[in-house]
Amino acid sequence: MFNLFAGKDKPAASGGPLQGYKVTDVERSRKYGVAADSLRMLRAKASEKFKIPECRVYLAQDGVEVTDEDYFRTLPAQILFVVAGKDTVVQTDFELMYNAIKTAHTDLLHAGELAQQFVSNNQPEISKILFNAQRGRDDLIQRSAREEHAEWFVGIDDRAVKTKEEVMKRRGQDRIRGYFYKTKDELTKCAMYRGSPMARELIDEMLELFRQLLVGFDYFSCMFDRSCQRRMELKPDTEDGGDEPDAQRIPPKRLKLLVQSSLGRDCRIEPYNVALCSERGDFRCMGVWKDERCRYASHRINPYASRENLILFQVWNLDHQVEISRSVLPSILDNVERMVSSADGGGGGTPMCKLHRRKGKNLSVITYFLELFTLSNLKLVHIVCHDKTVHELISNGTIICDRCEEYKYIKQFQRKLREKKDALL
């Protein structure tokens, strides 16, 4: 096993400072302010106010369930949570608003034909209006600071955030953090983790390595940041006209530098640490998971342009081509079980590396990391292109031996990081 943090005792999770939050029900009919220092306290108070035993809480803006205390502590004060029962379907703020409009104003949503006819009959006047509107829109897009475009920042209460780029960095980080805490929750709640010391050690070491790499890459904050110099390369024919505190007392920014300096030249993760938008902040849908590109020319958005676009961008999804819940996490647990079963003398024989036909030493952590958290497996898609049916792809994660390049790379990375951390401490 990798033993990057062997001998380290994990401190027990403790509550943070008491902060104010907002909670509402799924219909948004009642809203309360509550003070809590932990997710546990928030749940308890929300259960009492809404009379929902064992309630669950979700972020109103994107519908993500909050299940982890560490993730809860990264969320800002006054954020709105939706409180629901176990089997209740929770809609995001945007979905709720859209359904309300659809119910009350069906005719407006089907007025495209009339609008097209009007534009055809008034082309000169419409062209002039559109030219002036585009010129004004371009000016707003270029503005970055809060004082330059105050309307864009309405509803963003964190006064320390001064620019649009800082807001979008945090949005990218939050999405990747959500995947990490989902992974952590699924892997640590299984019976094997609770019942087998070896399984617990394998999973804990994997999660800790995931966390170190995520800190090193700043939770891929550049993904939505137009100021990032490196950008995702588009296919030629797609053109259509806050970090967590570290357990070893190293400040997060310093830890990020230590990880970055320990990655080496052969890092497989670095090519995916890129922005998905243009220098202006324009995003294009990457299409359904099994397609090479999006079929719709209209699936574009610039969240830097207006507050409305920023809100609409919340329903653009990062879609895993190889699915987390159906493929990646089951693959991790299956391979951990094979390692544990072999060590305990159970059936199935010695777990072997398929490439070298040698005894397996550990799991392919980097491969799993790429599938869980990076653009190697993630596509940014419009809500229409988010196919929630079963994806046919399977995880490439496996058991590796000491001859595998991935195993050698991880060992070298861990050695460098350990040396740098020892020197710092």
Beta strands, then each sheet from edge to edge (+ up, - down):
strand 1: 19-24
strand 2: 31-36
strand 3: 56-59
strand 4: 80-84
strand 5: 283-284
strand 6: 300-301
strand 7: 317-320
strand 8: 362-363
strand 9: 378-381
strand 10: 399-400
sheet 1: 2+ 1- 4- 3+
sheet 2: 5+ 6-
sheet 3: 7+ 9-
sheet 4: 8+ 10-
end
